[in-house]
Amino acid sequence: MPTAMPDVANHSSATTEGVLDWVGMSNIEVPLMLAIAGEAPRQVSAHVEAFVNLKDPKAKGIHMSRLYLLLDDLSRESSLSHASLCELLDGFISSHEDLSDQAFVKFDFDLHLRRKALITEKQGWKAYPVTVTGQVVDKELSVELAVKVPYSSTCPCSAALARQLIQEAFTAKFAGQQHISSELVVDWLGTTQGIVATPHSQRSVAEIKVKLNHKLTDFPIVALIDAIEDSLKTPVQAAVKRADEQEFARLNGQNLMFCEDAARRVKYTLNQLTEFDDFWLRVNHYESLHAHDAVAVTVKGLPNGYRA
């Protein structure tokens, strides 16, 4: 083995000079212990992006292996928390002295949560896509948490149209009858002729990004997911029995919503949560009536904050 190996990055200059905003790696596969507020740390399998800027216009490049090794240290020796994320970003910059003064890292992973059925004691796993992003720009730290929460949305317009058809079917069935027993009506309502039409509903997804307060030590991922599901009332289910499915149908019928309604519900909820300095949200209703989607986007509305 040779005693000395060439190091092109350290001993040669850029063929074309210029500073670069970000240089690094993406799609790094890393297992991590994740620190979640209110729970014991749990392991997740993350895909990571790690970058620093290149402020020296003459430098050939950065030391990508140093970014990877710092991520590897985090994976083996610690858990991902607000504090360790800050330390990681500081390490990115300090390991590139004279080359970089800004750093960025993003972790993408699925968080699997055990979710109880609506009525019975059945439980099942639900996977929630989560992104944790941290960056230091102009010596200012910013940490962002993003989640995707699936739910069901039932169209208020189709519900009204279905009710009208049911009323018309009732009139046609019982027109001219002087005395109608409640038992007869109940039996008729239990047939396909009684409920002649149903509203359309669809799986929907709320995408949420929040900027975390610096006072946080762990990531409030579960609390954020719970708050979103509580505001929308119709989270998609895992394991269910018929009683749970019936309750899900009831919740959909009592929580009719256009995408505008869903976005306003989530916005109201996020405005009540003090651990987030800012937020951005988008609700996507994957229409069963149309071939396109219905979408609403909104932000907290802070000066120099998130923009829709």
KANORNOR-V206165 format. One record per residue. N is the residue number from 1. PHI is phi in radians with two decimals (NA if undefined). OMEGA is omega in radians with two decimals (NA if undefined). D_FIRST is the distance of its C-alpha to the first C-alpha in Angstrom with 2 decimals. Layout:
BEGIN
n=N phi=PHI omega=OMEGA d_first=D_FIRST
n=N phi=PHI omega=OMEGA d_first=D_FIRST
END
This chain:
BEGIN
n=1 phi=NA omega=-3.13 d_first=0.00
n=2 phi=-1.16 omega=-3.13 d_first=3.82
n=3 phi=-1.34 omega=3.12 d_first=6.47
n=4 phi=-2.36 omega=-3.13 d_first=8.83
n=5 phi=-2.09 omega=-3.13 d_first=9.51
n=6 phi=-1.13 omega=3.08 d_first=13.03
n=7 phi=-2.15 omega=-3.05 d_first=15.71
n=8 phi=-1.09 omega=-3.07 d_first=18.62
n=9 phi=-1.12 omega=-3.08 d_first=20.96
n=10 phi=-1.52 omega=-2.95 d_first=20.88
n=11 phi=-2.11 omega=3.04 d_first=21.03
n=12 phi=-2.47 omega=-3.11 d_first=23.39
n=13 phi=-1.78 omega=3.11 d_first=26.97
n=14 phi=-1.12 omega=3.10 d_first=28.81
n=15 phi=-1.18 omega=3.02 d_first=30.20
n=16 phi=-2.18 omega=-3.03 d_first=33.40
n=17 phi=-1.35 omega=3.08 d_first=34.31
n=18 phi=2.81 omega=3.07 d_first=35.90
n=19 phi=-1.43 omega=3.14 d_first=35.87
n=20 phi=-2.22 omega=-3.09 d_first=35.22
n=21 phi=-1.17 omega=-3.13 d_first=37.15
n=22 phi=-2.48 omega=3.03 d_first=34.52
n=23 phi=-2.44 omega=3.13 d_first=30.87
n=24 phi=2.97 omega=-3.03 d_first=28.92
n=25 phi=-2.36 omega=3.04 d_first=28.66
n=26 phi=-2.29 omega=3.09 d_first=31.29
n=27 phi=1.07 omega=3.05 d_first=31.73
n=28 phi=-1.39 omega=-3.13 d_first=29.20
n=29 phi=-1.60 omega=-3.07 d_first=30.10
n=30 phi=-2.46 omega=2.94 d_first=30.49
n=31 phi=-1.41 omega=-3.07 d_first=32.66
n=32 phi=-2.40 omega=2.86 d_first=34.68
n=33 phi=-1.57 omega=-3.06 d_first=37.37
n=34 phi=-1.85 omega=3.09 d_first=40.24
n=35 phi=-1.52 omega=-3.12 d_first=42.79
n=36 phi=-1.96 omega=-3.14 d_first=46.19
n=37 phi=-1.00 omega=3.07 d_first=49.34
n=38 phi=1.45 omega=-3.12 d_first=51.57
n=39 phi=-2.39 omega=3.03 d_first=49.16
n=40 phi=-1.22 omega=3.09 d_first=46.29
n=41 phi=-0.99 omega=3.12 d_first=42.83
n=42 phi=-2.30 omega=-3.10 d_first=41.88
n=43 phi=-1.49 omega=3.02 d_first=38.77
n=44 phi=-2.31 omega=3.07 d_first=38.48
n=45 phi=-1.88 omega=-2.98 d_first=35.94
n=46 phi=-1.92 omega=2.90 d_first=35.45
n=47 phi=-1.92 omega=-2.92 d_first=34.17
n=48 phi=-2.13 omega=2.90 d_first=33.16
n=49 phi=-1.97 omega=-3.11 d_first=33.11
n=50 phi=-2.37 omega=-3.07 d_first=31.43
n=51 phi=-2.47 omega=2.83 d_first=31.95
n=52 phi=-2.30 omega=3.04 d_first=32.22
n=53 phi=-1.45 omega=3.06 d_first=33.91
n=54 phi=-2.08 omega=-3.03 d_first=32.31
n=55 phi=-1.54 omega=3.11 d_first=34.80
n=56 phi=-1.51 omega=-3.06 d_first=32.96
n=57 phi=-1.16 omega=-3.10 d_first=34.01
n=58 phi=-1.70 omega=-3.08 d_first=31.34
n=59 phi=-1.19 omega=-3.13 d_first=28.30
n=60 phi=-1.15 omega=-3.12 d_first=25.97
n=61 phi=-3.12 omega=3.12 d_first=25.82
n=62 phi=-1.66 omega=3.10 d_first=25.52
n=63 phi=-1.79 omega=-3.05 d_first=22.71
n=64 phi=-1.10 omega=-3.13 d_first=23.41
n=65 phi=-1.08 omega=3.13 d_first=20.85
n=66 phi=-1.16 omega=3.08 d_first=22.88
n=67 phi=-1.11 omega=-3.12 d_first=25.99
n=68 phi=-1.09 omega=-3.09 d_first=24.50
n=69 phi=-1.16 omega=3.06 d_first=23.25
n=70 phi=-1.16 omega=3.04 d_first=26.70
n=71 phi=-1.11 omega=3.13 d_first=28.32
n=72 phi=-1.12 omega=3.08 d_first=26.21
n=73 phi=-1.06 omega=3.11 d_first=27.35
n=74 phi=-1.06 omega=-3.11 d_first=30.91
n=75 phi=-1.11 omega=-3.03 d_first=30.62
n=76 phi=-1.55 omega=-2.90 d_first=29.41
n=77 phi=-2.01 omega=-3.02 d_first=31.21
n=78 phi=-2.58 omega=3.02 d_first=34.39
n=79 phi=-2.16 omega=3.13 d_first=36.98
n=80 phi=-1.38 omega=3.09 d_first=37.88
n=81 phi=-2.35 omega=3.09 d_first=40.94
n=82 phi=-1.04 omega=-3.10 d_first=42.50
n=83 phi=-1.18 omega=-3.11 d_first=41.00
n=84 phi=-1.21 omega=3.06 d_first=37.42
n=85 phi=-1.12 omega=3.10 d_first=37.65
n=86 phi=-1.10 omega=3.11 d_first=38.64
n=87 phi=-1.10 omega=3.13 d_first=35.78
n=88 phi=-1.08 omega=3.13 d_first=33.31
n=89 phi=-1.11 omega=3.07 d_first=34.74
n=90 phi=-1.06 omega=3.11 d_first=34.66
n=91 phi=-1.13 omega=3.09 d_first=30.97
n=92 phi=-0.98 omega=-3.07 d_first=30.32
n=93 phi=-1.29 omega=-3.10 d_first=32.08
n=94 phi=-1.15 omega=3.10 d_first=30.83
n=95 phi=-1.38 omega=3.12 d_first=27.16
n=96 phi=-2.21 omega=3.14 d_first=28.03
n=97 phi=-1.00 omega=-3.11 d_first=29.97
n=98 phi=1.30 omega=3.09 d_first=31.33
n=99 phi=-1.88 omega=-2.98 d_first=30.36
n=100 phi=-2.43 omega=3.00 d_first=32.57
n=101 phi=-2.37 omega=3.09 d_first=35.81
n=102 phi=-2.37 omega=-3.08 d_first=36.67
n=103 phi=-2.54 omega=-3.12 d_first=35.22
n=104 phi=-2.55 omega=3.03 d_first=36.15
n=105 phi=-2.55 omega=3.13 d_first=35.38
n=106 phi=-2.40 omega=3.11 d_first=37.24
n=107 phi=-1.97 omega=3.04 d_first=37.26
n=108 phi=-1.97 omega=3.14 d_first=39.06
n=109 phi=-2.78 omega=3.00 d_first=40.02
n=110 phi=-1.70 omega=3.04 d_first=42.98
n=111 phi=-1.78 omega=-3.13 d_first=44.88
n=112 phi=-1.59 omega=-3.14 d_first=46.73
n=113 phi=-2.11 omega=3.01 d_first=50.02
n=114 phi=-1.36 omega=-3.10 d_first=52.61
n=115 phi=-2.14 omega=-3.13 d_first=55.88
n=116 phi=-1.42 omega=3.06 d_first=59.30
n=117 phi=-1.16 omega=-3.03 d_first=61.86
n=118 phi=-1.20 omega=-3.06 d_first=64.90
n=119 phi=-2.10 omega=-3.08 d_first=67.51
n=120 phi=-1.38 omega=-3.14 d_first=66.17
n=121 phi=-1.60 omega=3.12 d_first=63.52
n=122 phi=-1.14 omega=3.09 d_first=60.99
n=123 phi=-2.35 omega=3.10 d_first=57.52
n=124 phi=-2.74 omega=-3.13 d_first=54.56
n=125 phi=-1.55 omega=2.96 d_first=51.27
n=126 phi=-2.20 omega=3.14 d_first=51.15
n=127 phi=-1.77 omega=3.13 d_first=47.99
n=128 phi=-1.93 omega=3.07 d_first=48.26
n=129 phi=-1.14 omega=-3.09 d_first=45.70
n=130 phi=-2.28 omega=3.02 d_first=44.61
n=131 phi=-2.28 omega=3.03 d_first=42.69
n=132 phi=-2.00 omega=-3.09 d_first=41.72
n=133 phi=-2.19 omega=3.05 d_first=40.86
n=134 phi=-2.32 omega=3.07 d_first=40.11
n=135 phi=-2.64 omega=3.01 d_first=39.72
n=136 phi=-2.08 omega=3.14 d_first=39.99
n=137 phi=-2.29 omega=-3.09 d_first=41.64
n=138 phi=0.93 omega=3.10 d_first=43.25
n=139 phi=1.14 omega=3.13 d_first=42.51
n=140 phi=-1.91 omega=-3.12 d_first=44.66
n=141 phi=-1.54 omega=3.06 d_first=43.49
n=142 phi=-2.40 omega=3.11 d_first=44.76
n=143 phi=-2.16 omega=-3.07 d_first=44.28
n=144 phi=-2.19 omega=3.07 d_first=45.73
n=145 phi=-2.09 omega=3.12 d_first=46.44
n=146 phi=-2.25 omega=3.10 d_first=47.43
n=147 phi=-2.38 omega=3.01 d_first=48.87
n=148 phi=-2.11 omega=-3.05 d_first=50.57
n=149 phi=-2.12 omega=3.13 d_first=53.63
n=150 phi=-1.44 omega=3.11 d_first=55.43
n=151 phi=-2.68 omega=3.12 d_first=59.21
n=152 phi=-1.91 omega=3.09 d_first=62.27
n=153 phi=-2.20 omega=3.13 d_first=64.73
n=154 phi=-1.92 omega=-3.01 d_first=68.24
n=155 phi=-1.27 omega=3.09 d_first=70.09
n=156 phi=-1.08 omega=-3.13 d_first=73.33
n=157 phi=-1.14 omega=-3.14 d_first=74.90
n=158 phi=-1.16 omega=3.08 d_first=74.40
n=159 phi=-1.13 omega=3.12 d_first=75.71
n=160 phi=-1.13 omega=3.13 d_first=78.89
n=161 phi=-1.17 omega=3.10 d_first=79.33
n=162 phi=-1.15 omega=3.11 d_first=78.86
n=163 phi=-1.07 omega=3.13 d_first=81.46
n=164 phi=-1.09 omega=3.13 d_first=83.88
n=165 phi=-1.15 omega=3.10 d_first=83.57
n=166 phi=-1.17 omega=3.08 d_first=84.13
n=167 phi=-1.08 omega=3.13 d_first=87.22
n=168 phi=-1.14 omega=3.11 d_first=88.52
n=169 phi=-1.16 omega=3.10 d_first=87.95
n=170 phi=-1.10 omega=3.14 d_first=89.78
n=171 phi=-1.07 omega=-3.14 d_first=92.70
n=172 phi=-1.15 omega=-3.10 d_first=92.92
n=173 phi=-1.27 omega=-2.97 d_first=92.81
n=174 phi=-1.96 omega=-3.14 d_first=95.39
n=175 phi=-1.03 omega=3.08 d_first=97.54
n=176 phi=1.43 omega=3.12 d_first=101.25
n=177 phi=-1.46 omega=-3.09 d_first=100.83
n=178 phi=-1.31 omega=-3.07 d_first=102.98
n=179 phi=-2.21 omega=-3.12 d_first=101.44
n=180 phi=-2.07 omega=-3.14 d_first=97.77
n=181 phi=-1.32 omega=3.11 d_first=96.56
n=182 phi=-1.12 omega=3.13 d_first=93.29
n=183 phi=-1.11 omega=3.13 d_first=92.28
n=184 phi=-1.13 omega=-3.14 d_first=92.67
n=185 phi=-1.16 omega=3.13 d_first=90.56
n=186 phi=-1.07 omega=3.12 d_first=87.82
n=187 phi=-1.07 omega=-3.13 d_first=87.76
n=188 phi=-1.14 omega=3.13 d_first=87.62
n=189 phi=-1.14 omega=3.12 d_first=84.76
n=190 phi=-1.48 omega=3.13 d_first=82.77
n=191 phi=-1.88 omega=3.07 d_first=82.88
n=192 phi=-1.18 omega=3.07 d_first=80.93
n=193 phi=-1.28 omega=3.12 d_first=84.20
n=194 phi=-1.30 omega=3.06 d_first=84.44
n=195 phi=-1.71 omega=-2.98 d_first=80.97
n=196 phi=-1.35 omega=-3.13 d_first=81.07
n=197 phi=-2.59 omega=3.06 d_first=78.10
n=198 phi=-2.22 omega=3.09 d_first=75.05
n=199 phi=-1.15 omega=3.05 d_first=73.06
n=200 phi=-1.66 omega=3.07 d_first=69.64
n=201 phi=-2.33 omega=-3.06 d_first=66.60
n=202 phi=-2.65 omega=2.99 d_first=62.91
n=203 phi=-1.16 omega=-3.09 d_first=59.55
n=204 phi=-2.36 omega=-3.12 d_first=58.57
n=205 phi=-2.39 omega=3.00 d_first=55.64
n=206 phi=-1.74 omega=3.07 d_first=55.74
n=207 phi=-1.80 omega=-3.05 d_first=52.68
n=208 phi=-2.19 omega=2.96 d_first=52.55
n=209 phi=-2.13 omega=3.11 d_first=50.44
n=210 phi=-2.27 omega=3.05 d_first=51.15
n=211 phi=-1.70 omega=-3.00 d_first=49.90
n=212 phi=-1.46 omega=2.97 d_first=49.46
n=213 phi=-1.17 omega=3.12 d_first=51.03
n=214 phi=-1.22 omega=-3.11 d_first=48.71
n=215 phi=-1.31 omega=-3.10 d_first=50.59
n=216 phi=-1.28 omega=3.08 d_first=49.14
n=217 phi=-1.89 omega=3.07 d_first=46.49
n=218 phi=-2.09 omega=-3.07 d_first=46.04
n=219 phi=-1.57 omega=-3.11 d_first=46.55
n=220 phi=-1.43 omega=-3.02 d_first=50.15
n=221 phi=-1.22 omega=-3.09 d_first=49.15
n=222 phi=-1.13 omega=3.12 d_first=51.55
n=223 phi=-1.08 omega=3.12 d_first=54.38
n=224 phi=-1.18 omega=3.11 d_first=53.97
n=225 phi=-1.06 omega=3.13 d_first=53.97
n=226 phi=-1.05 omega=-3.12 d_first=57.01
n=227 phi=-1.12 omega=3.14 d_first=58.85
n=228 phi=-1.17 omega=-3.13 d_first=58.35
n=229 phi=-1.14 omega=3.11 d_first=59.46
n=230 phi=-1.14 omega=-3.12 d_first=62.45
n=231 phi=-1.27 omega=-3.09 d_first=63.54
n=232 phi=-1.51 omega=3.01 d_first=63.41
n=233 phi=1.36 omega=-3.03 d_first=64.98
n=234 phi=-2.25 omega=3.12 d_first=63.68
n=235 phi=-1.13 omega=3.08 d_first=60.02
n=236 phi=-1.14 omega=-2.99 d_first=58.84
n=237 phi=-1.85 omega=3.06 d_first=58.90
n=238 phi=-1.82 omega=3.11 d_first=56.64
n=239 phi=-1.39 omega=3.14 d_first=58.58
n=240 phi=-2.45 omega=2.88 d_first=62.34
n=241 phi=-1.92 omega=-3.07 d_first=65.61
n=242 phi=-1.08 omega=3.12 d_first=68.78
n=243 phi=-1.10 omega=3.11 d_first=69.97
n=244 phi=-1.21 omega=3.12 d_first=66.78
n=245 phi=-1.13 omega=3.11 d_first=67.07
n=246 phi=-1.16 omega=3.11 d_first=70.69
n=247 phi=-1.13 omega=3.08 d_first=69.81
n=248 phi=-1.09 omega=3.09 d_first=67.15
n=249 phi=-1.10 omega=3.12 d_first=69.88
n=250 phi=-1.11 omega=-3.13 d_first=72.17
n=251 phi=-1.09 omega=3.09 d_first=69.61
n=252 phi=-1.13 omega=-3.13 d_first=69.01
n=253 phi=-1.18 omega=-3.13 d_first=72.77
n=254 phi=-1.67 omega=3.14 d_first=73.27
n=255 phi=-2.31 omega=3.10 d_first=70.36
n=256 phi=-1.11 omega=-3.11 d_first=70.95
n=257 phi=-2.74 omega=2.86 d_first=68.75
n=258 phi=-1.35 omega=3.10 d_first=67.88
n=259 phi=-1.07 omega=3.11 d_first=64.47
n=260 phi=-1.12 omega=3.12 d_first=66.29
n=261 phi=-1.11 omega=-3.12 d_first=67.60
n=262 phi=-1.09 omega=-3.13 d_first=64.20
n=263 phi=-1.09 omega=3.14 d_first=62.59
n=264 phi=-1.19 omega=3.09 d_first=65.40
n=265 phi=-1.07 omega=-3.10 d_first=65.10
n=266 phi=-1.16 omega=3.13 d_first=61.38
n=267 phi=-1.07 omega=3.12 d_first=61.92
n=268 phi=-1.05 omega=-3.13 d_first=64.65
n=269 phi=-1.10 omega=-3.11 d_first=62.46
n=270 phi=-1.13 omega=3.11 d_first=59.52
n=271 phi=-1.17 omega=3.13 d_first=61.94
n=272 phi=-1.52 omega=-3.04 d_first=62.90
n=273 phi=-1.64 omega=-3.00 d_first=59.35
n=274 phi=-1.48 omega=-3.10 d_first=58.67
n=275 phi=-1.39 omega=-3.13 d_first=54.95
n=276 phi=-2.00 omega=-3.13 d_first=54.13
n=277 phi=-1.37 omega=-3.10 d_first=54.53
n=278 phi=-2.77 omega=3.08 d_first=54.72
n=279 phi=-2.64 omega=3.03 d_first=54.61
n=280 phi=-2.36 omega=3.13 d_first=54.49
n=281 phi=-2.50 omega=3.06 d_first=55.70
n=282 phi=-2.46 omega=3.04 d_first=56.23
n=283 phi=-1.91 omega=-3.09 d_first=58.18
n=284 phi=-2.14 omega=3.06 d_first=57.85
n=285 phi=-1.76 omega=-3.07 d_first=60.64
n=286 phi=-1.46 omega=-2.91 d_first=59.52
n=287 phi=-0.92 omega=2.97 d_first=63.00
n=288 phi=-1.60 omega=3.09 d_first=64.57
n=289 phi=-1.41 omega=-3.05 d_first=67.50
n=290 phi=-1.80 omega=3.03 d_first=65.59
n=291 phi=-1.50 omega=3.11 d_first=62.56
n=292 phi=-1.95 omega=-3.10 d_first=61.30
n=293 phi=-1.85 omega=3.01 d_first=60.43
n=294 phi=-1.81 omega=-2.98 d_first=62.40
n=295 phi=-2.37 omega=2.98 d_first=60.40
n=296 phi=-2.36 omega=-3.11 d_first=61.20
n=297 phi=-2.27 omega=3.07 d_first=58.97
n=298 phi=-2.71 omega=-3.12 d_first=59.80
n=299 phi=-2.35 omega=3.10 d_first=58.37
n=300 phi=-1.13 omega=3.07 d_first=59.56
n=301 phi=1.70 omega=3.14 d_first=60.71
n=302 phi=-1.43 omega=3.01 d_first=59.28
n=303 phi=-1.04 omega=-3.13 d_first=59.15
n=304 phi=1.09 omega=3.11 d_first=55.61
n=305 phi=-1.70 omega=3.10 d_first=54.70
n=306 phi=-1.04 omega=3.07 d_first=53.78
n=307 phi=-2.10 omega=3.12 d_first=55.53
n=308 phi=-1.22 omega=NA d_first=56.77
END
